[in-house]
Amino acid sequence: METKKNMLLTVWKQAGYLSGKYVKAFEEKFAEYCNAKYAVGVCNGTQAIHLALRALGVGEGDEVIIPNFTMIATAFALHRCNARFC
């Protein structure tokens, strides 16, 4: 059995954190944990917010209120959906 360090090095060298069997295994286990049919791994929080907004149907012409003190990723994800924000 691989040690945790060896597992991390293997994933890192194969760029397995981007896609591949490790990501697929994580998605399957996470979906099971959440009692969901599917789960999708993304590479950062901006993509996660963008996908969540799309799943909610946020799009062109929609206006979303965001906090005035927030990470730029919040506004950027809305911009990618062609939604207005204030």
N, C-alpha and C positions, 0 to 999 in steps of 0.2 A: 504494500500500500504506500502511495506517495505521501510524503509529509506535506504539510500546508505550504511550506516554503517552496518545495519542488512543484507543487500544483500551481502556485502563483507564477513561478518562473515559466512554466510550460505555457500557461495561458498568455502571459505577457509576450513571450517569444513568438507565438503563433498568431498574435493579434486576436486572440480568442475572446477578448472582451468586447470586440466589435460585432462579431457574428460567429457562427459555428456551433459545435456540439455543446459547449459550456453555456452559451447564451440560451440555446434551445432548452437545455436541461433546467436552467434557472427559470425561464418563462413557464415551463410546464409545472415546476414545483410551486412557483408563485401563484399561478392560476389555481392550482389545487388548494393552496393555503387560503386563498381568497374565495374559494368555492365558486370560481368563475370558469367559463368554458375556455377562455383564452386570456393570455397576458402578453404584452409586447414590451420588450426591453428597448430603451432608447439611450443615447449616449450622454444626454445632459438634461437639465431641468427645463431649458427653453423648449426643447422638443417635446418634453412631457406636457408642459402647459399647452403648447400648440395642439397636440393630439387630443388633449382633454377638451379644449375649446371646440375643435372640429367635431368631436363625438357629441358635444352638446348642441351642435348645429349653429354655432356662432359663425357669422360670415359677413359678407358685404352688406352695408346698411345698418348693421347692429351697432349699438353703442353700449359700452361696458364701463362701469365706474370702477376705477382702481384707486388704491390708496396713494396719497401724494408722496409718501415715503416708502418706496418699493424698489426692488431690483429692476433694472432695465429690461430683463428678460420677460417680465410681465407685459410691458408695453410692446416689446418686439414680437411676442407671440400673437398679440392682438393685431398688430400690423400685418403679420404674415397671413392672418385670416381675412384681411381687408376690412376689419371692423374699426370703428372709431372708439376712442377711449377718452375719458376725462377724469 
